[in-house]
Amino acid sequence: MKATRVADRELGALARSMGGLTLIGASVGLAIGQIASTALPRFTSENWASVPDRQVLLRDLAVGAVVGLLCAGLIFFRRGATLDRLTRAARLLAPLALAGLVPGLLGLNGWSDTLVVCLLLTGFVVGIEPLWRLHFSAYDTMPALRAGLPIGRPLRALWTRIAPSVRRRGPAVIVAAAAVGYAVFMGFLALRSHAKFNTYTWDLGQLDNQFYNALHGHPFRCTVLIREGNWSELRNHAEFSVFALLPFYALHPSAATLLVLQALLLGSAAIPLYRIAARRLSPWLSTIIVLAYLFYPPLHGAQLFDFHFQPVAAAFLLWAFDCFDARRMRLFALFFLVAIGCREDISAGTAVFGIFLILCGQRVRAGIIITAVSLVWFIAMRFFIMPAVGTWGFADTYRELFPTGAHNFTGIIHTIVTNPLFTMRSMLTPEKLRYALQILAPVAFIPLRRPLLALSVLPGTFFTLLTTGYGPTLDIGYQYGGHFIPYIFPAMALTLAALGRVRRRAAVATLVCAMAVATFHWGAFPTRATYRSSYGWKTFEPPTAVEHRRLAAITELAALVPRDAVLAVTDRDITHVSNRLECWNLSVGFEGSDYILYQTLNPTDAELQQVAGAKSAGYVVVAERPEMVLLKRPGARGLLPSRRSP
């Protein structure tokens, strides 16, 4: 009886291995056939294919299955029938069982079928990780693979010949090169987008004007947004870290400087992330985490939409967490204060970090201090200082969470605390599901695999998934993904460190697959002609002759306007001249401006109405260039001298 049970188990293992290799062959054959198809996108999204094309796909699938079965037979009967060898081969090749899904997954339109892609990517992640576990579990039965090498003696010999210093320092060199490459590449794309008039009043023009005013002794003054005096911008956001970045802005006061600075900060954040991971994982696994960070689509979306303090704060937080982890508390305090000074809402996330330290029982006193400081800062800013300056401009983004009679931030907190089921129900929408999957599927849901580390998604959840009726907070093309980034990537390193060797390798391999698919659909890598960000599609082609001429005209006409005059400008052009004390957004009103600079190519209806109103009020044309016109209010100071007459 015992012999019979053993024979049955062996027959079952033989059937599984033979069937698995047959399935793998069929999947690879189907993938090859789909790649060769010229109608793959339509076939994937609409199931459209001609009869000959379907016959070709069926032929490739059948051929692949036969090849897989033949290979299984050759492996089994080579030098005598050996079940262990066949089982090992089936496990090593197990991830290829999903190869037939990859061309179709990549063939979908990631932007028009976003929720579909997210759901399919989630299914792909859930399905492929067990296969990766089978793959890596086979290494223990193959001595040549125990070192993690894909083939035996030749590569092991080559690996051992490499100088130990190269092996030891190689990951750090790769990380440094990747960080520099990211900063240079993203800085270049941001500047090119700026030159093509893909930056806007909301928000680069505002922040450039705020920086310029701060540089000239006018704190929290932003005339692009609020036409009032000092400190008026504080009603909108508490961005005290403007002053920490002013020395860099002062080197070249312009919007372009802010774009470059943001790219440098986010690129440099790869270094502290590597240091955090390398204290717990091997240098090579830490390098993979860093590359995942640099290829993360929500990072690209935040990077390429103007300049914002959420992604800037993410960079400072990663540096702060590294210093905290290394017990360099003075540097931690510096980066921590700069980070929470970026915006009033950043301290809500650092409070969660402090709570995490308390709950996990690690450095509890530090956790208490961090939580207390964060909450005091958040409460002081959000409930006392900012309301004292004026009405909060973004309260309506949570309007469905307002209780009766309390249309303010306090009311939102009341709803969350006292009516959690209603709050959770507000999150159950297709748009929020899509956004959540775009945030978590690229990182293979790794941060959620430990209950305490799942806290890493809370800061971003509050400022994105809890909002209601406000599209930008649920779009990775905007800056709000910056609330997730500094928490989920360190949490990913901690989660991987807690896994066993096989499960860790499988999770990392799944991460690589998921990030590759997500980046292909939504990332800025690989380089593409157009990219979806914020208000629509952006092109990264070189500026056209018209754009060059328009930029030259803006620069020349703005130089004619006295620096102390009030200049109102159209939306797409204001970012090129917002580095002045008084620069207004034309679309919300011209009254009180001394000069109006507007473009004639594609003005908005609101801008056309304001220009018509200004001309009716007596404003006259004082200078014109191709695509650009400069108006002057009667009685305003005259134009500055120019080498070229208008």
WOMOJO-V874372 format. One line per field, one symbol per residue. phi: phi as a letter, one per 30 degrees, with the letter a starting at -180 (. if undefined). burial: I if it has 9 or more other ideal C-beta (glycine too) atoms within 8 Angstrom, else O. Layout:
phi->???
burial->???
//
This chain:
phi->.dddddddddddddddddddddddddddddddddddddceeddddbicadedddddddddddddddddddddddddcdhjdbdeddddddddceeddcedddedddddddcdcddddddddddddddddedddeedddddcbedcddicdbdeeddddddddeeddddceeddddddddddddddddddddddddciccbecbddddddddddddcibdhcbddcbdbdeidddddbccddeddceeddddadadddddddddddddddddddddddddbbdedddddddddddcdeddddddcchbbdddddeddddddddddddicdddeedddddddddaddddddddddddeddddichdddddddddddddddddddcbdddddldddcdddcddcdddibdadddddedddcbdddddddccbedddedddddcddchhddddbedddddcdedddcbdddbibeedcbddcdddddcedcdddddddddddddedddddddddeddddddddedbddcdebdbbdahdldcccdeeddddddddddddddddddedcddccbdedcdddbddadbbcdddckcejddbbcbccdbdddddddddddddddjdbdcabbeibbccbdejdeddddbdcdd
burial->OOOOOOOOOIOOIIOIIIOIIIIIIIIIIIIIIIOOIOIIIIIIIOOOIOOOIIOIIOIIIIIIIIIIIOIIIOIIOOOOOIIOIIIIIIIOIIIIIIIIIIIIIIIIOIOOIIIOIIIIIIOIIOIIIOIIIIIIIIIOOIOIIOOOIOOIOOIIOOIOOOOOOOIOOIIIOIIIOIIIIIIIOIIOIIIIIIIIIIIIIOIIIIIIIIIIIIIOOIIIIIIIIIOOOOIIIIIIOIIOIIOOIIOOIOOOIOIIIIIIIIIIIIIIIIIIIIIIIIOIIOIOIIIIIIIIIIIIIIIIIIIIIIIIIIIIIIIIIIIIIIIIIOOOIOIIOOIIOIIIIIIIIIIIIIIIIIIIIIOOOOOIOIIIIIIIIIIOIIIIIIOIIIIOIOOIOOIOIIIOIIOOOIOIIOIIOIIIOOOOOOIOOIIOOOOIIIIIIIIIIIIIIIIIIIOOIIIIIIIIIIIIIIIIOIOOIIIIOIIIIIIIIIIIIIIIIIIIIOIOOIIIIIIIIIIIIIIOIIIIIIIIOOOOOOIIIIOOOIIIOOOOOOIIIIIIIIIIIIOIIOOOIIIIIIIIIIIIIIIIIIIIIIIOOIOOIIIIIIIOOOIOOOIIOIIOIIIOIOIOOIIOIOIIIIIIIOOIOOIOOIOOOI
//
